[in-house]
Amino acid sequence: MSDGKLLRTFGDPKVGARRFVGASGDGNVILGYIPKETLHSGGGIEGGLWNQTLEQRFRLWDAATGQTIATSPPLLPIESSTLTGFDPSLQVSANGRAVIVFWKSPREILPIYVFSMTQTPASQRH
């Protein structure tokens, strides 16, 4: 891309995407992390602003159309965990049909989730 032209914007106006996570190897599916958070002031680190994560989810978008393909169910709470304050690591498969979710916790070993996506991007439908 030599001209720097914006091709597409992804995100839900109400939710947005907290961070971009990745794209499928074939370039057809975009993966984003979309938690629900509440901003707090005071307390926290040096009395500044901090986010409380209320819900963790991811969303998949069709790269060609920008339309939502799927939104995950909530990822937390994990019943056997005391995990708080950690965002999950997310990876989308090369074909965009599965998402792997895991946490890099220094305190505990947590499950690895694999979500299967049955929908295909509209740009791949015939």
C-alpha positions in Angstrom: 0.0 0.0 0.0 1.8 3.1 -1.2 -0.9 5.7 -1.1 -2.1 5.2 2.5 -5.7 5.0 1.5 -8.2 3.9 4.3 -9.9 0.8 3.0 -12.3 -0.1 5.9 -13.1 0.7 9.5 -14.1 -2.1 11.9 -16.0 -1.8 15.1 -19.4 -1.4 16.6 -20.2 2.2 17.4 -21.6 1.2 20.8 -18.8 -1.3 21.7 -15.9 -0.5 19.5 -12.9 -2.8 19.8 -10.5 -2.3 22.6 -7.7 -3.8 20.6 -7.1 -5.4 17.3 -6.1 -9.0 17.7 -5.5 -10.4 14.3 -6.7 -11.5 10.9 -7.1 -14.9 9.4 -4.3 -16.1 7.2 -6.5 -15.8 4.1 -7.3 -12.2 5.0 -11.0 -12.7 5.0 -11.8 -12.4 8.7 -10.8 -9.7 11.2 -10.7 -10.6 15.0 -11.1 -7.9 17.7 -11.3 -7.9 21.5 -14.5 -6.1 22.7 -14.8 -6.0 26.5 -17.3 -4.1 28.5 -15.5 -1.8 30.9 -16.2 0.9 33.4 -13.8 3.7 33.9 -13.0 4.6 37.5 -11.0 7.5 39.0 -9.0 7.6 42.2 -7.5 4.5 43.9 -5.8 2.2 41.5 -2.3 3.0 40.3 -1.2 6.3 41.9 -4.8 7.5 42.2 -5.3 7.8 38.4 -7.9 6.4 36.1 -8.4 2.6 35.8 -10.7 0.3 34.0 -12.8 -2.4 35.5 -13.6 -5.2 33.0 -17.2 -6.3 33.4 -17.3 -8.7 30.5 -14.8 -10.2 27.9 -15.8 -11.0 24.4 -14.4 -11.1 20.9 -15.9 -10.3 17.6 -15.2 -11.4 14.0 -15.8 -9.2 11.0 -15.9 -9.9 7.3 -12.8 -8.1 6.0 -14.4 -7.3 2.6 -17.7 -5.9 3.8 -17.0 -4.9 7.4 -20.1 -6.8 8.6 -20.1 -8.7 11.9 -19.8 -12.5 11.4 -20.0 -13.5 15.0 -19.7 -12.3 18.6 -18.5 -14.7 21.3 -20.4 -15.5 24.5 -18.8 -13.9 27.6 -15.4 -15.5 28.3 -15.3 -14.8 32.0 -15.9 -15.8 34.8 -14.0 -19.1 34.8 -15.6 -20.9 37.7 -12.4 -22.4 39.1 -10.4 -19.2 38.8 -9.6 -16.1 40.9 -8.4 -14.4 37.7 -9.2 -10.7 37.5 -7.6 -7.9 35.5 -6.1 -10.0 32.8 -7.2 -9.7 29.1 -7.2 -12.9 27.2 -4.9 -13.7 24.3 -6.8 -14.5 21.1 -5.8 -16.1 17.8 -7.9 -16.7 14.7 -7.3 -19.7 12.6 -5.8 -19.3 9.1 -9.2 -19.9 7.5 -11.2 -17.7 10.0 -13.3 -20.7 11.2 -12.0 -21.0 14.7 -10.7 -18.7 17.5 -8.4 -19.9 20.3 -8.7 -18.0 23.7 -6.2 -18.3 26.5 -4.9 -16.3 29.4 -1.2 -15.8 30.3 -1.7 -15.7 34.1 1.4 -15.7 36.3 -0.6 -17.1 39.1 -2.6 -20.1 37.8 -3.0 -22.5 34.9 -6.2 -21.7 33.0 -8.2 -23.6 30.3 -7.7 -23.0 26.6 -11.0 -22.4 24.8 -11.5 -23.1 21.1 -14.6 -21.5 19.5 -15.8 -22.8 16.1 -17.4 -20.4 13.7 -20.1 -21.9 11.5 -20.8 -18.8 9.5 -18.7 -17.9 6.5 -17.9 -14.3 5.6 -20.4 -12.8 3.1 -17.5 -12.1 0.8 -16.9 -15.9 0.5 -20.6 -16.9 -0.1 -21.7 -17.8 -3.6 
